[in-house]
Amino acid sequence: MIMPLIKGLQITLSHMFKKPVTLQYPTERPQIANTFRGLHALNVSHDKAKCVACYLCPTVCPAKCITVEAGEDQNHDKYAAKYEIDMLRCIFCGYCVEACPVDAIRMTEQFELANYTRADFTFTKERLLEKK
């Protein structure tokens, strides 16, 4: 009856002198893997978004969280007049990044997604352009 108690104390005392593995977040930041898929961001080329509204990203998205509406400029070039991602529906699979033929969308290393309202989780084109 005393042996299990001593064995339990031995395990407890051995852990007291080991280096803790807990990060003191937010002062200590976690190491993020290179393949991490965080928040989305739109890439910029020549001071405008690279997206040509080809509709491949909403087509390939399994969660159907991407909304794209096409527009046309003075040179008859197609662009995304409206580009929205509903982050509450997104499963962060990265299919939209792989499907894009012009490399217009990327996944960032940003993982802090907390907000107070549902409307804050709808990322518009302007909000996706400001992500670094």
LINGIFEN-V180620 format. One record per pair of residues at least 6 apart in sequence whose C-alpha atoms are under 7 Angstrom apart, sorted by the first residue. I is the first residue (numbers start at 1). GAP is how many residues later the second one is. D is the distance in Angstrom with one decimal. If there is no record, write none. Layout:
((I/GAP/D) (I/GAP/D))
This chain:
((36/73/6.5) (37/55/6.3) (37/57/6.9) (37/70/5.4) (37/71/6.6) (37/72/6.6) (38/54/7.0) (38/69/5.5) (38/70/5.1) (38/71/5.1) (38/72/5.3) (38/73/5.3) (39/68/5.6) (39/69/5.3) (39/70/6.9) (39/71/5.6) (39/72/6.5) (40/65/6.8) (40/66/5.7) (40/67/4.5) (40/68/5.9) (40/88/6.7) (41/64/5.7) (41/65/5.4) (41/66/6.2) (41/67/6.6) (41/87/4.7) (41/88/6.0) (41/90/5.6) (42/7/6.6) (42/62/5.6) (42/63/4.5) (42/64/6.4) (42/86/5.5) (42/87/5.1) (43/6/6.0) (43/7/6.0) (43/61/5.0) (43/62/5.8) (43/86/6.9) (44/6/5.5) (50/52/6.9) (50/54/4.9) (51/28/6.1) (51/29/6.1) (51/53/5.1) (52/26/5.4) (52/27/4.4) (52/28/6.0) (53/15/6.6) (53/16/6.9) (53/17/5.4) (53/25/6.6) (53/26/5.4) (53/27/4.8) (55/13/6.7) (56/43/6.2) (56/44/6.5) (57/39/4.4) (57/42/6.2) (57/43/6.4) (58/6/6.2) (58/8/5.0) (58/9/6.4) (60/35/6.5) (60/36/6.5) (61/34/6.3) (61/35/6.3) (63/26/6.1) (63/27/6.0) (63/28/6.8) (65/20/5.6) (65/21/5.1) (65/24/5.6) (65/25/5.8) (66/18/5.7) (66/19/4.6) (66/20/6.6) (67/16/5.7) (67/17/5.1) (67/18/6.4) (68/12/6.4) (68/14/5.5) (68/15/4.7) (68/16/6.6) (69/11/5.8) (69/12/5.6) (69/13/4.9) (69/14/6.7) (70/8/6.6) (70/9/5.7) (70/10/4.7) (70/11/5.3) (70/12/6.9) (71/7/5.8) (71/8/5.3) (71/9/5.8) (71/10/5.0) (72/6/4.7) (72/7/6.1) (82/43/6.5) (83/41/5.9) (83/42/4.9) (84/38/6.7) (84/39/5.5) (84/40/4.5) (84/41/6.0) (85/37/5.8) (85/38/5.2) (85/39/6.7) (86/35/6.1) (86/36/4.6) (86/37/6.4) (87/34/5.3) (87/35/6.1) (88/33/6.3) (97/8/5.6) (97/9/5.7))
